[in-house]
Amino acid sequence: MKRTVISVALDGTQTTSTFDVDWEEVRFKRKGLIEELDLWYFADRWAQLTTEQQNALNTIRQTLRDLPSTYSTANEAFDNFPEPEDWMVPNWR
C-alpha cells in the first residue's frame, strides 16, 4: 500500500498510519508522470531507445491512462500506481 506513512518518535517508537487520496490527487500525480515520460517520445530520444525500452514506456504510459477505468476508487488507483524504471524519470522519486 503506497498510502502508508511510518512516523518515528524521538524515543524510537514507530507509528504506522494510512491516508486517503481523492481522484484529483491521482490525476495530478498521473499528469506529472505522463509529462515526464512524454519527453522520451521526441524522435531523437525515441531513436536512442531499445525496442524493450520503447515497449516499457508504452506500457507504463497506457497503464497510467487506464488508472481511472481500471480502479473504482482513488485509493485503489493510488496503491496500484505504476512505478517507472529509474532510466525513464531519474528524478521522479
C-alpha positions in Angstrom: 0.0 0.0 0.0 1.6 3.3 -1.1 -0.6 5.4 1.3 1.2 4.2 4.4 3.4 6.5 6.4 5.7 5.4 9.2 6.5 8.0 11.8 9.3 7.6 14.3 9.1 9.5 17.6 12.2 10.8 19.5 12.0 7.7 21.8 12.3 5.4 18.7 8.7 4.2 18.8 7.1 3.8 15.3 3.6 4.7 14.4 2.1 3.4 11.1 -0.8 5.3 9.6 -2.7 5.3 6.3 -4.1 8.3 4.5 -6.8 8.6 1.9 -6.5 10.3 -1.5 -9.1 11.6 -3.9 -9.2 11.4 -7.7 -7.8 14.9 -8.0 -4.6 13.8 -6.3 -4.4 10.7 -8.5 -4.9 12.9 -11.7 -2.2 15.4 -10.5 0.4 12.6 -9.9 -0.6 10.8 -13.1 -0.4 14.0 -15.2 3.1 14.8 -13.9 4.5 11.4 -14.7 2.9 11.4 -18.2 4.5 14.8 -18.9 7.9 13.4 -17.8 7.5 10.3 -19.9 6.4 12.2 -22.9 9.9 13.7 -23.3 11.0 10.3 -24.5 8.7 10.5 -27.4 10.7 13.2 -29.2 12.1 11.5 -32.3 15.8 12.0 -31.4 15.3 10.5 -27.9 12.9 7.7 -29.1 15.5 6.6 -31.6 18.1 6.0 -28.9 15.9 3.5 -27.0 15.9 -0.2 -27.5 12.7 -1.9 -28.5 12.4 -3.2 -25.0 12.6 0.3 -23.5 10.1 1.6 -26.1 7.7 -1.1 -25.1 8.2 -0.4 -21.4 7.4 3.3 -22.0 4.3 2.5 -24.0 3.1 0.0 -21.3 3.6 2.3 -18.3 2.0 5.3 -20.2 -1.1 3.2 -21.1 -1.3 1.9 -17.5 -1.4 5.5 -16.3 -4.1 6.4 -18.8 -6.2 3.4 -17.7 -6.0 4.1 -14.0 -9.5 5.7 -13.7 -11.2 3.0 -15.7 -9.3 0.1 -14.0 -9.9 1.0 -10.4 -13.2 2.1 -8.8 -11.6 4.2 -6.0 -8.9 6.8 -5.9 -7.2 4.8 -3.1 -7.0 1.7 -5.2 -5.6 3.6 -8.1 -3.0 5.3 -5.9 -2.0 2.0 -4.3 -1.5 0.4 -7.8 0.2 3.4 -9.4 2.9 2.0 -11.7 6.5 2.7 -10.8 8.6 3.9 -13.7 12.0 2.4 -14.2 14.9 4.6 -13.0 16.1 5.5 -16.5 12.6 6.7 -17.5 12.4 9.6 -15.0 15.6 9.8 -12.9 14.3 12.5 -10.6 10.8 11.0 -10.0 11.2 9.5 -6.6 
